[in-house]
């Protein structure tokens, strides 16, 4: 009975912590969108557009990362487990963000590009594997519930 109470406490604490994380990520997304609009005003007044474009591209991609992370937290509240696909999606967007920013600023070496490309390949394989495992779990769960309904 003590183990059950500890598990309930653990699940409650994790839920509260993830709730606060989701709140702060949501606030970060809202603040990021507001800042994006402010950068648009700066873009009109600025003579040097390249710096502002780089800032806007970086901020938009950062918002995508925050959205993917918030999706993984929302999924946790529905299923009580973190889905690998959302986390890997955020990592893929992060690596793509870094590649795009470095390419845009012309500050990437071939070695860095090869390393980031290899990391992107590994993350993509991990993403495909996690989708396949998720589909397999759904099929097994559906088959298991059909067997118990018949029996």
VMD Tcl script that builds the backbone (N, CA, C; Angstrom):
set m [mol new atoms 453]
animate dup $m
set s [atomselect $m all]
$s set {name element resname resid chain x y z} {
  {N N UNK 1 A 0.823 -1.193 0.000}
  {CA C UNK 1 A 0.000 0.000 0.000}
  {C C UNK 1 A 0.866 1.256 0.000}
  {N N UNK 2 A 2.028 1.190 0.652}
  {CA C UNK 2 A 2.946 2.315 0.675}
  {C C UNK 2 A 3.481 2.625 -0.710}
  {N N UNK 3 A 3.706 1.582 -1.523}
  {CA C UNK 3 A 4.203 1.785 -2.886}
  {C C UNK 3 A 3.182 2.521 -3.746}
  {N N UNK 4 A 1.918 2.200 -3.558}
  {CA C UNK 4 A 0.872 2.853 -4.351}
  {C C UNK 4 A 0.804 4.333 -4.007}
  {N N UNK 5 A 0.902 4.674 -2.747}
  {CA C UNK 5 A 0.870 6.072 -2.344}
  {C C UNK 5 A 2.077 6.833 -2.892}
  {N N UNK 6 A 3.246 6.194 -2.899}
  {CA C UNK 6 A 4.436 6.839 -3.438}
  {C C UNK 6 A 4.308 7.042 -4.950}
  {N N UNK 7 A 3.730 6.100 -5.650}
  {CA C UNK 7 A 3.532 6.245 -7.089}
  {C C UNK 7 A 2.542 7.367 -7.389}
  {N N UNK 8 A 1.484 7.464 -6.616}
  {CA C UNK 8 A 0.523 8.559 -6.806}
  {C C UNK 8 A 1.202 9.900 -6.549}
  {N N UNK 9 A 2.008 9.969 -5.490}
  {CA C UNK 9 A 2.733 11.193 -5.180}
  {C C UNK 9 A 3.702 11.545 -6.303}
  {N N UNK 10 A 4.440 10.546 -6.775}
  {CA C UNK 10 A 5.387 10.766 -7.866}
  {C C UNK 10 A 4.663 11.284 -9.113}
  {N N UNK 11 A 3.567 10.627 -9.498}
  {CA C UNK 11 A 2.810 11.044 -10.682}
  {C C UNK 11 A 2.250 12.451 -10.519}
  {N N UNK 12 A 1.809 12.777 -9.327}
  {CA C UNK 12 A 1.283 14.117 -9.080}
  {C C UNK 12 A 2.377 15.177 -9.185}
  {N N UNK 13 A 3.549 14.898 -8.595}
  {CA C UNK 13 A 4.667 15.841 -8.647}
  {C C UNK 13 A 5.133 16.029 -10.090}
  {N N UNK 14 A 5.255 14.937 -10.831}
  {CA C UNK 14 A 5.664 15.032 -12.232}
  {C C UNK 14 A 4.640 15.835 -13.025}
  {N N UNK 15 A 3.354 15.607 -12.774}
  {CA C UNK 15 A 2.310 16.366 -13.453}
  {C C UNK 15 A 2.387 17.848 -13.147}
  {N N UNK 16 A 2.653 18.190 -11.898}
  {CA C UNK 16 A 2.773 19.607 -11.518}
  {C C UNK 16 A 3.996 20.242 -12.179}
  {N N UNK 17 A 5.131 19.535 -12.154}
  {CA C UNK 17 A 6.352 20.066 -12.761}
  {C C UNK 17 A 6.148 20.258 -14.261}
  {N N UNK 18 A 5.579 19.258 -14.938}
  {CA C UNK 18 A 5.329 19.383 -16.380}
  {C C UNK 18 A 4.310 20.484 -16.662}
  {N N UNK 19 A 3.357 20.681 -15.778}
  {CA C UNK 19 A 2.389 21.764 -15.937}
  {C C UNK 19 A 3.068 23.122 -15.899}
  {N N UNK 20 A 3.996 23.312 -14.950}
  {CA C UNK 20 A 4.748 24.565 -14.884}
  {C C UNK 20 A 5.625 24.745 -16.122}
  {N N UNK 21 A 6.245 23.641 -16.575}
  {CA C UNK 21 A 7.061 23.732 -17.781}
  {C C UNK 21 A 6.208 24.142 -18.979}
  {N N UNK 22 A 5.030 23.572 -19.098}
  {CA C UNK 22 A 4.137 23.912 -20.202}
  {C C UNK 22 A 3.692 25.367 -20.118}
  {N N UNK 23 A 3.437 25.835 -18.910}
  {CA C UNK 23 A 3.062 27.229 -18.715}
  {C C UNK 23 A 4.176 28.170 -19.178}
  {N N UNK 24 A 5.416 27.882 -18.776}
  {CA C UNK 24 A 6.534 28.744 -19.144}
  {C C UNK 24 A 6.836 28.666 -20.642}
  {N N UNK 25 A 6.694 27.485 -21.234}
  {CA C UNK 25 A 6.896 27.367 -22.679}
  {C C UNK 25 A 5.830 28.159 -23.420}
  {N N UNK 26 A 4.585 28.087 -22.954}
  {CA C UNK 26 A 3.506 28.846 -23.578}
  {C C UNK 26 A 3.759 30.345 -23.465}
  {N N UNK 27 A 4.190 30.788 -22.298}
  {CA C UNK 27 A 4.546 32.203 -22.143}
  {C C UNK 27 A 5.699 32.583 -23.068}
  {N N UNK 28 A 6.669 31.698 -23.201}
  {CA C UNK 28 A 7.786 31.952 -24.106}
  {C C UNK 28 A 7.341 32.069 -25.550}
  {N N UNK 29 A 6.386 31.240 -25.956}
  {CA C UNK 29 A 5.865 31.309 -27.321}
  {C C UNK 29 A 5.147 32.638 -27.537}
  {N N UNK 30 A 4.320 33.043 -26.569}
  {CA C UNK 30 A 3.591 34.310 -26.696}
  {C C UNK 30 A 4.558 35.485 -26.769}
  {N N UNK 31 A 5.544 35.508 -25.880}
  {CA C UNK 31 A 6.540 36.586 -25.889}
  {C C UNK 31 A 7.327 36.562 -27.196}
  {N N UNK 32 A 7.664 35.379 -27.684}
  {CA C UNK 32 A 8.402 35.263 -28.938}
  {C C UNK 32 A 7.622 35.804 -30.120}
  {N N UNK 33 A 6.316 35.539 -30.165}
  {CA C UNK 33 A 5.491 36.058 -31.265}
  {C C UNK 33 A 5.404 37.582 -31.186}
  {N N UNK 34 A 5.254 38.114 -29.981}
  {CA C UNK 34 A 5.211 39.573 -29.817}
  {C C UNK 34 A 6.528 40.191 -30.284}
  {N N UNK 35 A 7.645 39.602 -29.903}
  {CA C UNK 35 A 8.950 40.122 -30.328}
  {C C UNK 35 A 9.123 40.030 -31.841}
  {N N UNK 36 A 8.548 38.980 -32.438}
  {CA C UNK 36 A 8.620 38.827 -33.886}
  {C C UNK 36 A 7.935 40.002 -34.583}
  {N N UNK 37 A 6.790 40.407 -34.054}
  {CA C UNK 37 A 6.095 41.568 -34.616}
  {C C UNK 37 A 6.915 42.844 -34.410}
  {N N UNK 38 A 7.593 42.943 -33.281}
  {CA C UNK 38 A 8.431 44.114 -33.032}
  {C C UNK 38 A 9.601 44.153 -34.012}
  {N N UNK 39 A 10.173 42.982 -34.331}
  {CA C UNK 39 A 11.253 42.928 -35.312}
  {C C UNK 39 A 10.771 43.359 -36.690}
  {N N UNK 40 A 9.509 43.083 -36.992}
  {CA C UNK 40 A 8.966 43.499 -38.284}
  {C C UNK 40 A 8.985 45.023 -38.386}
  {N N UNK 41 A 8.668 45.709 -37.310}
  {CA C UNK 41 A 8.760 47.169 -37.291}
  {C C UNK 41 A 10.195 47.632 -37.480}
  {N N UNK 42 A 11.143 46.943 -36.836}
  {CA C UNK 42 A 12.560 47.286 -37.003}
  {C C UNK 42 A 13.019 47.048 -38.435}
  {N N UNK 43 A 12.429 46.042 -39.074}
  {CA C UNK 43 A 12.807 45.706 -40.440}
  {C C UNK 43 A 12.480 46.848 -41.394}
  {N N UNK 44 A 11.387 47.541 -41.140}
  {CA C UNK 44 A 10.984 48.663 -41.984}
  {C C UNK 44 A 11.952 49.832 -41.814}
  {N N UNK 45 A 12.401 50.069 -40.591}
  {CA C UNK 45 A 13.258 51.220 -40.301}
  {C C UNK 45 A 14.743 50.954 -40.585}
  {N N UNK 46 A 15.147 49.704 -40.584}
  {CA C UNK 46 A 16.560 49.343 -40.675}
  {C C UNK 46 A 17.064 49.402 -42.123}
  {N N UNK 47 A 18.278 49.865 -42.284}
  {CA C UNK 47 A 18.893 49.881 -43.612}
  {C C UNK 47 A 19.618 48.567 -43.882}
  {N N UNK 48 A 20.158 47.961 -42.855}
  {CA C UNK 48 A 20.868 46.688 -42.987}
  {C C UNK 48 A 19.869 45.548 -42.760}
  {N N UNK 49 A 19.339 44.988 -43.836}
  {CA C UNK 49 A 18.283 43.989 -43.732}
  {C C UNK 49 A 18.794 42.601 -43.361}
  {N N UNK 50 A 20.015 42.299 -43.716}
  {CA C UNK 50 A 20.529 40.952 -43.501}
  {C C UNK 50 A 20.504 40.563 -42.030}
  {N N UNK 51 A 20.913 41.444 -41.162}
  {CA C UNK 51 A 20.923 41.160 -39.731}
  {C C UNK 51 A 19.509 40.912 -39.212}
  {N N UNK 52 A 18.555 41.728 -39.636}
  {CA C UNK 52 A 17.171 41.559 -39.186}
  {C C UNK 52 A 16.571 40.267 -39.727}
  {N N UNK 53 A 16.861 39.921 -40.987}
  {CA C UNK 53 A 16.357 38.666 -41.538}
  {C C UNK 53 A 16.907 37.482 -40.756}
  {N N UNK 54 A 18.168 37.539 -40.429}
  {CA C UNK 54 A 18.785 36.464 -39.652}
  {C C UNK 54 A 18.108 36.323 -38.293}
  {N N UNK 55 A 17.820 37.452 -37.661}
  {CA C UNK 55 A 17.140 37.447 -36.362}
  {C C UNK 55 A 15.741 36.848 -36.471}
  {N N UNK 56 A 15.008 37.245 -37.510}
  {CA C UNK 56 A 13.638 36.757 -37.701}
  {C C UNK 56 A 13.636 35.260 -37.982}
  {N N UNK 57 A 14.532 34.798 -38.857}
  {CA C UNK 57 A 14.603 33.369 -39.174}
  {C C UNK 57 A 14.945 32.567 -37.929}
  {N N UNK 58 A 15.906 33.042 -37.168}
  {CA C UNK 58 A 16.302 32.361 -35.934}
  {C C UNK 58 A 15.146 32.296 -34.947}
  {N N UNK 59 A 14.424 33.398 -34.787}
  {CA C UNK 59 A 13.315 33.422 -33.836}
  {C C UNK 59 A 12.149 32.536 -34.276}
  {N N UNK 60 A 11.842 32.508 -35.561}
  {CA C UNK 60 A 10.762 31.646 -36.048}
  {C C UNK 60 A 11.098 30.179 -35.810}
  {N N UNK 61 A 12.335 29.797 -36.107}
  {CA C UNK 61 A 12.732 28.406 -35.895}
  {C C UNK 61 A 12.773 28.061 -34.405}
  {N N UNK 62 A 13.152 29.019 -33.570}
  {CA C UNK 62 A 13.121 28.785 -32.119}
  {C C UNK 62 A 11.686 28.580 -31.641}
  {N N UNK 63 A 10.749 29.330 -32.203}
  {CA C UNK 63 A 9.340 29.143 -31.849}
  {C C UNK 63 A 8.859 27.750 -32.257}
  {N N UNK 64 A 9.313 27.258 -33.414}
  {CA C UNK 64 A 8.953 25.896 -33.812}
  {C C UNK 64 A 9.446 24.877 -32.794}
  {N N UNK 65 A 10.657 25.082 -32.284}
  {CA C UNK 65 A 11.207 24.171 -31.271}
  {C C UNK 65 A 10.346 24.203 -30.015}
  {N N UNK 66 A 9.977 25.396 -29.570}
  {CA C UNK 66 A 9.127 25.516 -28.380}
  {C C UNK 66 A 7.767 24.859 -28.597}
  {N N UNK 67 A 7.220 24.992 -29.789}
  {CA C UNK 67 A 5.927 24.374 -30.082}
  {C C UNK 67 A 6.043 22.858 -30.029}
  {N N UNK 68 A 7.101 22.293 -30.580}
  {CA C UNK 68 A 7.282 20.834 -30.534}
  {C C UNK 68 A 7.452 20.349 -29.097}
  {N N UNK 69 A 8.192 21.092 -28.295}
  {CA C UNK 69 A 8.360 20.693 -26.891}
  {C C UNK 69 A 7.041 20.782 -26.130}
  {N N UNK 70 A 6.259 21.815 -26.413}
  {CA C UNK 70 A 4.965 21.923 -25.731}
  {C C UNK 70 A 4.029 20.809 -26.176}
  {N N UNK 71 A 4.117 20.397 -27.432}
  {CA C UNK 71 A 3.299 19.265 -27.898}
  {C C UNK 71 A 3.647 17.989 -27.141}
  {N N UNK 72 A 4.936 17.787 -26.868}
  {CA C UNK 72 A 5.316 16.577 -26.126}
  {C C UNK 72 A 4.789 16.628 -24.694}
  {N N UNK 73 A 4.757 17.811 -24.087}
  {CA C UNK 73 A 4.219 17.923 -22.731}
  {C C UNK 73 A 2.703 17.730 -22.717}
  {N N UNK 74 A 2.006 18.267 -23.706}
  {CA C UNK 74 A 0.554 18.072 -23.793}
  {C C UNK 74 A 0.254 16.589 -23.984}
  {N N UNK 75 A 1.037 15.922 -24.813}
  {CA C UNK 75 A 0.848 14.479 -25.024}
  {C C UNK 75 A 1.060 13.712 -23.722}
  {N N UNK 76 A 1.999 14.176 -22.898}
  {CA C UNK 76 A 2.223 13.517 -21.614}
  {C C UNK 76 A 0.958 13.559 -20.752}
  {N N UNK 77 A 0.262 14.690 -20.760}
  {CA C UNK 77 A -0.944 14.804 -19.943}
  {C C UNK 77 A -2.048 13.868 -20.428}
  {N N UNK 78 A -2.049 13.560 -21.736}
  {CA C UNK 78 A -3.075 12.661 -22.265}
  {C C UNK 78 A -2.735 11.191 -22.045}
  {N N UNK 79 A -1.466 10.825 -22.214}
  {CA C UNK 79 A -1.094 9.408 -22.172}
  {C C UNK 79 A -0.252 9.018 -20.960}
  {N N UNK 80 A 0.187 9.987 -20.190}
  {CA C UNK 80 A 1.072 9.778 -19.032}
  {C C UNK 80 A 2.415 9.179 -19.430}
  {N N UNK 81 A 2.842 9.469 -20.668}
  {CA C UNK 81 A 4.191 9.105 -21.101}
  {C C UNK 81 A 4.621 10.049 -22.209}
  {N N UNK 82 A 5.913 10.238 -22.301}
  {CA C UNK 82 A 6.462 11.126 -23.319}
  {C C UNK 82 A 6.632 10.344 -24.620}
  {N N UNK 83 A 6.148 10.931 -25.721}
  {CA C UNK 83 A 6.327 10.287 -27.021}
  {C C UNK 83 A 7.631 10.769 -27.627}
  {N N UNK 84 A 8.410 9.814 -28.071}
  {CA C UNK 84 A 9.717 10.092 -28.640}
  {C C UNK 84 A 9.620 10.948 -29.902}
  {N N UNK 85 A 8.553 10.797 -30.667}
  {CA C UNK 85 A 8.465 11.508 -31.943}
  {C C UNK 85 A 8.492 13.017 -31.754}
  {N N UNK 86 A 7.782 13.532 -30.755}
  {CA C UNK 86 A 7.756 14.974 -30.544}
  {C C UNK 86 A 9.115 15.504 -30.097}
  {N N UNK 87 A 9.791 14.747 -29.258}
  {CA C UNK 87 A 11.100 15.170 -28.768}
  {C C UNK 87 A 12.123 15.145 -29.905}
  {N N UNK 88 A 12.079 14.100 -30.719}
  {CA C UNK 88 A 12.992 14.008 -31.853}
  {C C UNK 88 A 12.669 15.094 -32.881}
  {N N UNK 89 A 11.381 15.393 -33.075}
  {CA C UNK 89 A 11.006 16.484 -33.979}
  {C C UNK 89 A 11.628 17.798 -33.531}
  {N N UNK 90 A 11.575 18.061 -32.233}
  {CA C UNK 90 A 12.179 19.296 -31.705}
  {C C UNK 90 A 13.690 19.295 -31.942}
  {N N UNK 91 A 14.325 18.146 -31.752}
  {CA C UNK 91 A 15.773 18.064 -31.980}
  {C C UNK 91 A 16.110 18.272 -33.458}
  {N N UNK 92 A 15.297 17.703 -34.354}
  {CA C UNK 92 A 15.523 17.877 -35.792}
  {C C UNK 92 A 15.377 19.352 -36.166}
  {N N UNK 93 A 14.339 19.989 -35.664}
  {CA C UNK 93 A 14.145 21.417 -35.959}
  {C C UNK 93 A 15.313 22.225 -35.402}
  {N N UNK 94 A 15.816 21.860 -34.225}
  {CA C UNK 94 A 16.949 22.576 -33.640}
  {C C UNK 94 A 18.190 22.449 -34.518}
  {N N UNK 95 A 18.486 21.236 -34.982}
  {CA C UNK 95 A 19.667 21.033 -35.832}
  {C C UNK 95 A 19.490 21.772 -37.158}
  {N N UNK 96 A 18.301 21.696 -37.728}
  {CA C UNK 96 A 18.040 22.430 -38.967}
  {C C UNK 96 A 18.189 23.930 -38.752}
  {N N UNK 97 A 17.751 24.404 -37.604}
  {CA C UNK 97 A 17.888 25.827 -37.272}
  {C C UNK 97 A 19.353 26.227 -37.271}
  {N N UNK 98 A 20.171 25.418 -36.611}
  {CA C UNK 98 A 21.597 25.719 -36.541}
  {C C UNK 98 A 22.236 25.701 -37.926}
  {N N UNK 99 A 21.882 24.720 -38.741}
  {CA C UNK 99 A 22.433 24.631 -40.097}
  {C C UNK 99 A 22.026 25.855 -40.906}
  {N N UNK 100 A 20.742 26.206 -40.850}
  {CA C UNK 100 A 20.252 27.333 -41.644}
  {C C UNK 100 A 20.893 28.644 -41.215}
  {N N UNK 101 A 21.029 28.859 -39.916}
  {CA C UNK 101 A 21.635 30.104 -39.431}
  {C C UNK 101 A 23.095 30.180 -39.849}
  {N N UNK 102 A 23.832 29.086 -39.675}
  {CA C UNK 102 A 25.249 29.100 -40.043}
  {C C UNK 102 A 25.435 29.278 -41.547}
  {N N UNK 103 A 24.571 28.639 -42.331}
  {CA C UNK 103 A 24.669 28.810 -43.782}
  {C C UNK 103 A 24.315 30.233 -44.191}
  {N N UNK 104 A 23.298 30.782 -43.559}
  {CA C UNK 104 A 22.866 32.139 -43.891}
  {C C UNK 104 A 23.951 33.157 -43.551}
  {N N UNK 105 A 24.638 32.947 -42.445}
  {CA C UNK 105 A 25.693 33.874 -42.021}
  {C C UNK 105 A 27.041 33.551 -42.658}
  {N N UNK 106 A 27.111 32.478 -43.444}
  {CA C UNK 106 A 28.352 32.042 -44.090}
  {C C UNK 106 A 29.443 31.754 -43.049}
  {N N UNK 107 A 29.056 31.143 -41.945}
  {CA C UNK 107 A 30.000 30.851 -40.868}
  {C C UNK 107 A 30.074 29.355 -40.580}
  {N N UNK 108 A 29.977 28.523 -41.595}
  {CA C UNK 108 A 30.007 27.085 -41.377}
  {C C UNK 108 A 31.221 26.498 -42.106}
  {N N UNK 109 A 31.914 25.613 -41.410}
  {CA C UNK 109 A 33.031 24.909 -42.030}
  {C C UNK 109 A 32.509 23.578 -42.578}
  {N N UNK 110 A 33.211 23.009 -43.524}
  {CA C UNK 110 A 32.761 21.709 -44.045}
  {C C UNK 110 A 32.658 20.638 -42.961}
  {N N UNK 111 A 33.600 20.640 -42.012}
  {CA C UNK 111 A 33.552 19.649 -40.930}
  {C C UNK 111 A 32.280 19.793 -40.094}
  {N N UNK 112 A 31.928 21.042 -39.773}
  {CA C UNK 112 A 30.693 21.282 -39.016}
  {C C UNK 112 A 29.474 20.838 -39.805}
  {N N UNK 113 A 29.470 21.108 -41.085}
  {CA C UNK 113 A 28.350 20.728 -41.937}
  {C C UNK 113 A 28.214 19.216 -42.008}
  {N N UNK 114 A 29.336 18.501 -42.133}
  {CA C UNK 114 A 29.292 17.038 -42.146}
  {C C UNK 114 A 28.787 16.492 -40.815}
  {N N UNK 115 A 29.268 17.064 -39.717}
  {CA C UNK 115 A 28.856 16.598 -38.396}
  {C C UNK 115 A 27.361 16.843 -38.167}
  {N N UNK 116 A 26.890 18.030 -38.507}
  {CA C UNK 116 A 25.470 18.339 -38.327}
  {C C UNK 116 A 24.601 17.493 -39.261}
  {N N UNK 117 A 25.103 17.209 -40.455}
  {CA C UNK 117 A 24.361 16.353 -41.381}
  {C C UNK 117 A 24.271 14.924 -40.855}
  {N N UNK 118 A 25.358 14.432 -40.285}
  {CA C UNK 118 A 25.337 13.092 -39.694}
  {C C UNK 118 A 24.369 13.038 -38.516}
  {N N UNK 119 A 24.379 14.074 -37.690}
  {CA C UNK 119 A 23.444 14.144 -36.566}
  {C C UNK 119 A 22.004 14.180 -37.063}
  {N N UNK 120 A 21.764 14.924 -38.116}
  {CA C UNK 120 A 20.431 15.001 -38.711}
  {C C UNK 120 A 20.005 13.641 -39.255}
  {N N UNK 121 A 20.928 12.918 -39.862}
  {CA C UNK 121 A 20.623 11.571 -40.356}
  {C C UNK 121 A 20.254 10.633 -39.210}
  {N N UNK 122 A 21.024 10.670 -38.139}
  {CA C UNK 122 A 20.744 9.817 -36.976}
  {C C UNK 122 A 19.382 10.165 -36.375}
  {N N UNK 123 A 19.094 11.450 -36.240}
  {CA C UNK 123 A 17.797 11.868 -35.688}
  {C C UNK 123 A 16.646 11.442 -36.596}
  {N N UNK 124 A 16.855 11.498 -37.897}
  {CA C UNK 124 A 15.819 11.076 -38.834}
  {C C UNK 124 A 15.566 9.580 -38.719}
  {N N UNK 125 A 16.619 8.793 -38.623}
  {CA C UNK 125 A 16.460 7.344 -38.441}
  {C C UNK 125 A 15.756 7.055 -37.112}
  {N N UNK 126 A 16.126 7.784 -36.079}
  {CA C UNK 126 A 15.467 7.632 -34.782}
  {C C UNK 126 A 13.992 7.999 -34.873}
  {N N UNK 127 A 13.676 9.032 -35.616}
  {CA C UNK 127 A 12.284 9.469 -35.808}
  {C C UNK 127 A 11.476 8.403 -36.534}
  {N N UNK 128 A 12.038 7.865 -37.602}
  {CA C UNK 128 A 11.346 6.811 -38.352}
  {C C UNK 128 A 11.148 5.583 -37.467}
  {N N UNK 129 A 12.181 5.215 -36.711}
  {CA C UNK 129 A 12.063 4.070 -35.807}
  {C C UNK 129 A 11.017 4.284 -34.733}
  {N N UNK 130 A 10.934 5.488 -34.201}
  {CA C UNK 130 A 9.943 5.745 -33.149}
  {C C UNK 130 A 8.525 5.717 -33.711}
  {N N UNK 131 A 8.341 6.175 -34.949}
  {CA C UNK 131 A 7.016 6.100 -35.576}
  {C C UNK 131 A 6.635 4.642 -35.807}
  {N N UNK 132 A 7.582 3.845 -36.294}
  {CA C UNK 132 A 7.299 2.424 -36.520}
  {C C UNK 132 A 6.963 1.706 -35.216}
  {N N UNK 133 A 7.686 2.019 -34.153}
  {CA C UNK 133 A 7.399 1.394 -32.854}
  {C C UNK 133 A 6.033 1.830 -32.329}
  {N N UNK 134 A 5.680 3.075 -32.510}
  {CA C UNK 134 A 4.379 3.572 -32.071}
  {C C UNK 134 A 3.258 2.860 -32.827}
  {N N UNK 135 A 3.432 2.707 -34.139}
  {CA C UNK 135 A 2.428 2.000 -34.929}
  {C C UNK 135 A 2.317 0.537 -34.489}
  {N N UNK 136 A 3.446 -0.080 -34.188}
  {CA C UNK 136 A 3.452 -1.480 -33.718}
  {C C UNK 136 A 2.724 -1.597 -32.384}
  {N N UNK 137 A 2.974 -0.653 -31.477}
  {CA C UNK 137 A 2.295 -0.670 -30.180}
  {C C UNK 137 A 0.791 -0.519 -30.350}
  {N N UNK 138 A 0.367 0.341 -31.272}
  {CA C UNK 138 A -1.069 0.525 -31.516}
  {C C UNK 138 A -1.701 -0.755 -32.042}
  {N N UNK 139 A -1.021 -1.441 -32.961}
  {CA C UNK 139 A -1.548 -2.686 -33.519}
  {C C UNK 139 A -1.611 -3.756 -32.436}
  {N N UNK 140 A -0.557 -3.859 -31.633}
  {CA C UNK 140 A -0.548 -4.856 -30.554}
  {C C UNK 140 A -1.616 -4.551 -29.513}
  {N N UNK 141 A -1.811 -3.270 -29.194}
  {CA C UNK 141 A -2.835 -2.901 -28.210}
  {C C UNK 141 A -4.221 -3.199 -28.748}
  {N N UNK 142 A -4.439 -2.929 -30.012}
  {CA C UNK 142 A -5.737 -3.201 -30.624}
  {C C UNK 142 A -5.994 -4.706 -30.685}
  {N N UNK 143 A -4.970 -5.485 -31.038}
  {CA C UNK 143 A -5.098 -6.942 -31.082}
  {C C UNK 143 A -5.314 -7.527 -29.701}
  {N N UNK 144 A -4.633 -6.967 -28.692}
  {CA C UNK 144 A -4.780 -7.451 -27.322}
  {C C UNK 144 A -6.154 -7.165 -26.758}
  {N N UNK 145 A -6.714 -5.989 -27.072}
  {CA C UNK 145 A -8.046 -5.663 -26.557}
  {C C UNK 145 A -9.111 -6.462 -27.277}
  {N N UNK 146 A -8.887 -6.818 -28.559}
  {CA C UNK 146 A -9.858 -7.650 -29.282}
  {C C UNK 146 A -9.857 -9.066 -28.729}
  {N N UNK 147 A -8.678 -9.565 -28.339}
  {CA C UNK 147 A -8.592 -10.912 -27.782}
  {C C UNK 147 A -9.285 -10.986 -26.431}
  {N N UNK 148 A -9.166 -9.948 -25.624}
  {CA C UNK 148 A -9.808 -9.979 -24.316}
  {C C UNK 148 A -11.312 -9.776 -24.446}
  {N N UNK 149 A -11.753 -9.060 -25.481}
  {CA C UNK 149 A -13.191 -8.884 -25.686}
  {C C UNK 149 A -13.846 -10.180 -26.111}
  {N N UNK 150 A -13.128 -10.998 -26.923}
  {CA C UNK 150 A -13.690 -12.251 -27.379}
  {C C UNK 150 A -13.664 -13.309 -26.308}
  {N N UNK 151 A -12.646 -13.276 -25.444}
  {CA C UNK 151 A -12.434 -14.320 -24.430}
  {C C UNK 151 A -13.231 -14.060 -23.250}
}
mol reanalyze $m
mol bondsrecalc $m
mol representation Tube
mol addrep $m
